[in-house]
Amino acid sequence: MAEVFKSSGFKDPINRDVVEFNEKGVTFRVNKLIGGTDSFVFYGDISGVEIDNGLFFSTIRIIPRARPEIIIKNFTRGDARQIKQLILERVPTLGSPTV
C-alpha cells in the first residue's frame, strides 16, 4: 500500500521532497542541500491539508494537531490534488467509531 510521490526535479533535481503513504500515516521528507527532515504523521493527527497553486507547481501545507505545519514544495498540480485527496480519504472523521 506504500504510495510514493516525489516533487518535480525541474526546479531542484537534487533536493526533491517526498511524500510516502503507508497503513498508519504519512511520511514527509523535506530535503535540503545539507540535511533535511523526515516527519511521520498518523492520519488521525492531521487536521487539515492546504494547497497553494503557482503557475506550474504547487506547495502543500499539512496541518497536524499540536505540531508545526509541514510544507512540501514543487509538486505538480495533479500530484498535489492527489496527495490531498489520499490524505483526506484516510483521515478519520470526528463521527466515525474507532476500533
C-alpha positions in Angstrom: 0.0 0.0 0.0 3.0 2.3 0.1 2.3 5.1 -2.4 5.2 7.5 -3.0 5.1 10.9 -4.6 8.2 13.0 -5.4 8.4 16.7 -6.1 9.4 17.9 -9.6 13.0 17.7 -10.4 12.7 20.6 -12.8 13.3 23.3 -10.2 15.7 21.3 -7.9 16.8 17.9 -9.3 18.9 17.1 -6.3 16.8 18.0 -3.3 13.4 16.6 -4.1 10.7 16.4 -1.4 8.9 13.0 -0.9 5.5 12.0 0.4 5.1 8.4 1.3 1.8 6.8 2.4 1.6 3.7 4.5 -1.2 1.9 6.5 -0.9 4.1 9.6 0.2 7.5 8.4 2.3 9.6 6.0 6.0 10.3 5.9 7.1 13.7 4.6 10.8 14.1 3.6 11.9 17.6 3.1 15.4 17.6 1.6 17.9 20.5 1.7 21.4 20.9 0.4 22.8 19.8 3.7 20.5 17.5 5.6 16.7 17.7 5.7 13.8 16.4 7.8 11.7 13.3 7.9 8.3 13.8 9.6 5.8 10.9 10.2 2.2 11.9 11.0 -0.5 9.5 11.8 -3.7 10.0 9.8 -5.7 10.7 12.9 -3.3 13.6 13.8 -3.9 15.5 10.6 -6.3 18.4 11.0 -6.0 19.9 7.5 -4.4 20.0 4.1 -3.9 23.2 2.0 -2.6 23.6 -1.5 -1.0 26.8 -2.8 -1.0 26.7 -6.6 1.6 28.6 -8.5 1.9 28.9 -12.3 3.4 25.5 -12.8 3.9 23.9 -9.4 2.1 23.6 -6.1 3.1 23.9 -2.4 1.3 21.6 0.0 0.8 22.5 3.7 -0.1 19.7 6.1 -1.6 20.9 9.4 -1.0 18.3 12.1 -2.6 18.7 15.6 -0.2 20.0 18.2 2.8 20.3 15.8 4.0 23.0 13.4 2.8 22.7 9.9 4.8 20.7 7.3 5.5 22.4 4.0 6.4 20.5 0.9 7.2 22.2 -2.4 7.4 21.8 -6.1 4.7 19.2 -6.8 2.7 19.2 -10.0 -0.9 20.4 -9.5 -2.2 16.9 -10.3 0.1 15.2 -7.7 -0.8 17.9 -5.1 -4.5 17.3 -5.6 -4.0 13.5 -5.4 -1.9 13.8 -2.2 -4.6 15.9 -0.6 -7.3 13.5 -1.7 -5.5 10.5 -0.4 -4.8 12.2 3.0 -8.4 13.3 3.4 -9.8 9.9 2.5 -7.7 8.3 5.2 -8.2 10.9 8.0 -10.8 9.6 10.4 -13.8 11.9 10.8 -14.9 13.0 14.2 -18.1 11.0 14.0 -16.6 7.7 12.9 -16.1 5.0 15.6 -12.5 3.9 16.4 -11.6 0.2 16.5 
